[in-house]
């Protein structure tokens, strides 16, 4: 019998991760787009690391850092009663780091490509930096925002190595769809693995197609 649990858990993880990343990435992307700080290159490198590092490497170090037997993990467990290893909360924390560049980079690119005159005009009219960002700049990069949201959501859905390392394979708690597919393949149950894979394929295809159609229509209206 097909178990929908891993599918629901996957989309729950992707939704929570994307929502948090959206609010975190806007100020971070804005700082990266306009900052002249010497720390900018270091921060950009840290943000981009998940693009080049194997997921198992990230998962391994998260496993060490958040282990209840080590410093940070022990403190979180003793002070807040929070155990991130082999928990859904741990999957969220790992996913935030792993999907961060997929939200930050499109927004940063969108802000960088805006005319500097837009910001200057807003400041001249008495807008604060916060008002300029939220009411002037952000509304002008809708395609970048949509792209960041969709890529982050879709990327989180496809996670495997990092969720396996930090979350393990606990049904109803950390067993997401990618782990379920791996289990079914290991059990030579290719029919069930195909069901999970097909569902993810169809949904992610529909999501990505919608963003490309939206961006294409938006640009056509913009250039008219």
C-alpha positions as CSV (number, residue, x, y, z in Angstrom):
1,X,0.0,0.0,0.0
2,X,1.3,3.4,-1.0
3,X,2.4,5.6,2.0
4,X,1.7,9.3,1.5
5,X,3.6,10.2,4.7
6,X,7.0,10.8,3.1
7,X,5.4,13.0,0.4
8,X,3.5,15.1,2.9
9,X,6.6,15.4,5.1
10,X,8.7,16.4,2.1
11,X,6.4,19.3,1.1
12,X,6.0,20.3,4.8
13,X,9.8,20.6,5.0
14,X,10.1,22.5,1.7
15,X,7.3,24.9,2.6
16,X,8.8,25.8,6.0
17,X,12.3,26.1,4.6
18,X,11.2,28.3,1.8
19,X,9.2,30.6,4.0
20,X,12.1,31.1,6.4
21,X,14.6,31.6,3.6
22,X,12.4,34.2,2.0
23,X,12.5,36.5,5.0
24,X,16.1,35.8,5.8
25,X,17.4,36.2,2.2
26,X,15.9,39.6,1.3
27,X,18.0,41.6,3.8
28,X,21.0,39.3,3.1
29,X,20.7,39.6,-0.7
30,X,20.2,43.4,-0.4
31,X,23.4,43.7,1.7
32,X,25.4,41.6,-0.8
33,X,24.1,43.6,-3.7
34,X,25.0,47.0,-2.3
35,X,27.7,46.5,0.3
36,X,31.3,47.5,-0.2
37,X,32.5,45.7,3.0
38,X,35.6,43.6,3.0
39,X,33.6,40.8,4.5
40,X,31.3,40.6,1.4
41,X,33.5,38.1,-0.4
42,X,33.6,35.9,2.6
43,X,29.9,36.0,3.1
44,X,29.2,35.3,-0.5
45,X,31.6,32.3,-0.4
46,X,29.8,30.9,2.7
47,X,26.4,31.4,1.0
48,X,27.6,29.6,-2.2
49,X,29.3,26.7,-0.5
50,X,26.3,24.4,-0.7
51,X,26.5,24.7,-4.5
52,X,29.9,22.9,-4.7
53,X,30.2,20.9,-1.5
54,X,28.8,17.3,-1.6
55,X,25.6,17.2,0.6
56,X,27.1,14.4,2.7
57,X,30.0,16.7,3.7
58,X,27.5,19.3,4.9
59,X,25.4,16.7,6.6
60,X,28.4,15.1,8.3
61,X,29.5,18.4,9.9
62,X,26.0,19.2,10.9
63,X,25.8,15.8,12.5
64,X,29.0,16.6,14.5
65,X,28.0,20.1,15.5
66,X,24.5,19.2,16.6
67,X,25.3,15.9,18.3
68,X,24.0,15.9,21.9
69,X,27.4,14.8,23.0
70,X,29.2,17.9,21.5
71,X,29.4,21.6,22.5
72,X,26.5,23.3,20.6
73,X,24.3,20.3,20.4
74,X,24.8,19.6,24.1
75,X,24.0,23.2,25.0
76,X,20.8,23.2,22.8
77,X,19.7,19.9,24.5
78,X,20.5,21.0,28.0
79,X,19.3,24.6,27.9
80,X,16.4,24.4,25.5
81,X,15.6,20.7,25.4
82,X,16.1,20.8,21.6
83,X,17.7,17.9,19.8
84,X,18.4,18.6,16.2
85,X,20.0,15.3,15.2
86,X,17.5,12.8,13.9
87,X,14.6,15.2,14.2
88,X,12.4,17.2,11.8
89,X,13.7,20.5,13.3
90,X,17.2,19.3,12.4
91,X,16.1,18.7,8.8
92,X,14.8,22.3,8.7
93,X,18.1,23.8,9.9
94,X,20.1,21.7,7.5
95,X,17.8,22.6,4.6
96,X,18.0,26.3,5.4
97,X,21.8,26.2,4.9
98,X,21.7,23.8,1.9
99,X,19.0,25.8,0.0
100,X,20.2,29.3,1.0
101,X,22.0,30.1,-2.3
102,X,19.0,29.2,-4.4
103,X,17.0,32.0,-2.7
104,X,19.8,34.5,-2.1
105,X,21.4,34.5,-5.6
106,X,18.3,35.3,-7.7
107,X,17.2,38.1,-5.3
108,X,20.8,39.5,-5.2
109,X,21.0,39.4,-9.0
110,X,17.6,41.1,-9.4
111,X,18.7,43.9,-7.0
112,X,22.1,44.3,-8.6
113,X,20.5,44.7,-12.0
114,X,18.2,47.5,-10.9
115,X,19.2,51.0,-11.9
116,X,21.0,52.9,-9.0
117,X,18.8,55.9,-9.9
118,X,15.8,54.0,-8.4
119,X,17.4,54.0,-4.9
120,X,18.7,57.5,-5.3
121,X,15.2,58.8,-6.2
122,X,13.6,57.0,-3.2
123,X,16.2,58.5,-0.9
124,X,15.6,62.0,-2.4
125,X,11.9,61.6,-1.7
126,X,12.6,60.9,2.0
127,X,12.3,57.1,2.0
128,X,14.3,55.2,4.6
129,X,16.6,52.4,3.5
130,X,14.0,49.9,4.8
131,X,11.1,51.6,3.0
132,X,13.2,51.8,-0.2
133,X,13.9,48.1,-0.1
134,X,10.4,46.9,0.7
135,X,8.3,49.5,-1.2
136,X,10.5,50.4,-4.1
137,X,13.2,47.8,-4.9
138,X,11.4,44.5,-4.0
139,X,8.3,45.3,-6.1
140,X,10.5,45.7,-9.1
141,X,12.2,42.3,-8.9
142,X,9.1,40.0,-8.9
143,X,10.6,37.5,-11.4
144,X,13.7,37.2,-9.2
145,X,11.6,36.7,-6.1
146,X,9.4,34.0,-7.8
147,X,12.5,32.3,-9.1
148,X,14.2,32.2,-5.7
149,X,11.0,30.9,-4.0
150,X,10.5,28.1,-6.6
151,X,14.1,27.1,-6.8
152,X,14.4,26.9,-3.0
153,X,11.2,24.9,-2.7
154,X,12.1,22.5,-5.6
155,X,15.7,22.1,-4.3
156,X,14.5,21.2,-0.8
157,X,12.2,18.6,-2.2
158,X,15.1,16.9,-4.0
159,X,17.5,16.8,-1.0
160,X,18.9,13.4,-0.1
161,X,22.4,13.2,1.3
162,X,22.1,15.9,3.8
163,X,18.7,14.8,5.1
164,X,19.9,11.2,5.4
165,X,23.0,12.3,7.4
166,X,21.2,14.6,9.8
167,X,17.7,13.0,9.9
168,X,18.2,9.4,9.3
169,X,15.2,7.3,8.3
170,X,12.5,7.7,10.9
171,X,9.0,7.1,9.5
172,X,6.7,10.0,10.1
173,X,9.5,12.2,11.5
174,X,12.5,12.4,9.1
175,X,11.6,9.9,6.3
176,X,11.1,12.3,3.3
177,X,10.3,11.1,-0.2
178,X,13.9,10.9,-1.4
179,X,14.7,8.6,1.5
180,X,11.6,6.5,0.8
181,X,12.7,6.1,-2.9
182,X,16.1,4.9,-1.7
183,X,14.5,2.4,0.7
184,X,12.3,1.0,-2.0
185,X,15.2,0.7,-4.5
186,X,17.3,-1.1,-1.9
187,X,14.3,-3.5,-1.3
188,X,14.1,-4.0,-5.1
189,X,10.5,-2.7,-4.9
190,X,10.9,-0.7,-8.1
191,X,7.1,-0.2,-8.6
192,X,6.8,1.7,-5.3
193,X,10.0,3.6,-6.0
194,X,8.5,4.6,-9.3
195,X,5.3,5.9,-7.6
196,X,7.3,8.2,-5.3
197,X,9.6,9.3,-8.2
198,X,6.8,10.0,-10.6
199,X,4.9,12.1,-8.0
200,X,8.0,14.2,-7.3
201,X,8.8,14.5,-11.0
202,X,5.3,15.7,-12.0
203,X,5.0,18.2,-9.2
204,X,8.4,19.7,-9.6
205,X,8.0,19.9,-13.4
206,X,4.7,21.8,-12.9
207,X,6.3,24.2,-10.4
208,X,9.3,25.0,-12.6
209,X,7.1,25.3,-15.7
210,X,4.8,27.8,-13.9
211,X,7.7,30.0,-12.9
212,X,9.2,30.1,-16.5
213,X,5.8,30.9,-17.9
214,X,5.2,33.6,-15.4
215,X,8.6,35.2,-16.0
216,X,8.2,35.0,-19.7
217,X,4.8,36.7,-19.6
218,X,6.1,39.3,-17.1
219,X,9.0,40.3,-19.3
220,X,6.7,40.5,-22.4
221,X,4.4,42.9,-20.5
222,X,7.4,44.8,-19.2
223,X,8.9,45.5,-22.6
224,X,5.7,46.5,-24.3
